[in-house]
């Protein structure tokens, strides 16, 4: 009797962790330099990845595309939350950007 391991779930978990970790500074820096004007880009990335997730045959790549897509959707929410955190003084305001 042989034991077979499947690491795709663990790899997807690790990649999800890294994607979320990457989105966090993108939202912070994006809001600092561009304000909330970036939300359509996150929307396009999210929609594109979700469409790709439906069209890809591989379960692994479909799942990864869906994770990236929904992280992009969540980043829209976080972008506006970041604006509020800046307003409260929790994060620095960009003195060179005038909204």
C-alpha positions, 0 to 999 in steps of 0.5 A, a space after each residue: 500500500 503506497 501513500 500518495 500526497 497531493 500538494 495542490 491544496 497546500 500550494 493554493 493556500 500558500 499562493 492565496 496567502 502571498 496574493 493577499 500579502 501582495 494586495 495589501 501594500 498595493 492598496 496602501 501605495 495606490 491610495 497614497 499616490 493615486 487616491 481611490 481612482 484606481 478602483 476601475 483597474 482592480 475591477 477590470 483585473 477582478 472581472 478578467 480573472 473571474 472570466 479566465 477562471 471559468 474558461 480555464 480547464 485546469 482546476 488548479 489554474 482556475 482556482 488561482 485565477 478566481 482567488 486573484 479575481 476576488 482579491 482584486 474585488 476585495 482590494 476595491 473595498 480596501 482602497 476606500 477603507 484606506 482612504 478613511 484610515 488616511 483621513 483618520 490619521 492612521 496612515 500618512 497623507 500624500 502632500 503632493 496629491 490634491 484630490 
